[in-house]
Amino acid sequence: MRVAHSHSHTHSLSGPSPLGPLAAKVVVGLLVVIGVAVMIGAALLWPDGQKSDIPLPFQNAAGGAVTTESGHVLSSVAATCGSPSAGSVLTSAPLPAEGGGAECVQSLVSIDSGPNEGADTLLEIGVGPGQPSLAVGDDVRLSRQVDDAGTTTYAFYDFERTWPLTAFALVFAVVIVAVARWRGLRALVGIVIAFGVLVVFLLPALRDGAPAVPVALVASAAILYAVLYVAHGVSLRTSAALLGTLASLLLAAGLSWAAIEFTHITGLSEDQNNEVAAYLGNVSITGMLLAGFIIGSLGVLNDVTVTQASTAFELAAVGDGATRRQVFVGAMRVGRDHIASTVYTLVLAYAGSALPLLLLFSVANRSLGDVLTSESVAIEVARSAVGGIALALSVPLTTGIAAMLATPQQRRH
């Protein structure tokens, strides 16, 4: 007599490896320790709030900050420069220039704010490259100066951009929220927090002469903690991306120091750095370059690490019994494509920022070697190299952390 055997086969993974819970405890512990270290560093490096002298280009006649008022152009005509009415608050028709002089554009501007609101002033602007071209109806900003005798004079300061920039910012916010919804709104909150850290902590600390690398690392870490957890929520997935980004950021700081040290970059080839050196003598220019390298690597590192952590967790969730090794290998395939696309995006972004300089070099009949090794271009080359190396190494690092934290789905038949 045949005995019927009932076979019930259950093929499954042996359950998540103990590595998962253990890795989670290690990662959370590391993030807590780093977070405490960041808070201690912020307390030690916090700016003391002392006031610095206003740099000469930004001073008014009395040595204070430049005061600006809004205005709009009523008329603009070609005329001879040297009108006695130029810059003054007009109570009658502007007087013509006395004698021959250079040609310029005289613009009658209505003052829309400040103590002389409703009055008019006359602006004289030279003709030639680099000079603003004012047309009727243009909104402008006027610098207002008051001398010791109480006489007020006005001069062209800049174009008024408040409303156009506000409109673009609103469209940006609406599009982000419409597409990404709640997560997009949280990302916008993260942007506000990031700029708050830069304005409240990083810039004042650098202005006070604090060491640039610790300041930049503390500020960057604080931004990452806030931005990642606010935008992506508190989870092991976010924690994997955060730890990978923090480790890559530390690597980027070391690479930045090595690039600046071994290529002898001084930063004095850039006009803004020369102004900082001239008017803020306690600020280290090379330190500021280092801080710029570190802060500049934040965005691209964050993008890559979040993508890798999400990929690993999604593969683990739908992988139908994939092992941690398979999750890692699959996520790395995505990461390699991401590296390839992001690296040339990074290089092209830096090349775009240096485009005017490259254009000047192209007509200077200089060899390609001289152009690439000149300091102005070397800064961008070094920045691209540092960002690219940190970016490439962040992929396996973050993917490995995420693969350890993600729990592969069990497969049952």
ABEGO torsion letter per residue (X at the ends): XBBBBBBBBBBBBAEBBAAAAAAAAAAAAAAAAAAAAAAAAAAAABBAGBBBBBBAAABBAAGBBBBBBBBBBABBBBBBBGBAABGBBBABBBBBBBEBBBBBBBBBBBBABEAABGBBBBBBBBBEBGBBBBBBGBBBBBBBBBBAAGBBBBBBABBBAAAAAAAAAAAAAAAAAAAAEAAAAAAAAAAAAAAAAAAAAAAAAAAAGBBAAAAAAAAAAAAAAAAAAAAAEBBAAAAAAAAAAAAAAAAAAAAAAAAAAAAGBAGAABAAAAAAAAABAABBAAAAAAAAAAAAAAAAAAAAAAAAAAAAAAAAAAAGGBBAAAAAAAAAAAAAAAAAAAAAAAAAAAAAAAAAAAAAAAAAGBBAAAAAABAAAAAAAAAAAAAAAAAAAAAAAAAAAAAAABBBBBBBX
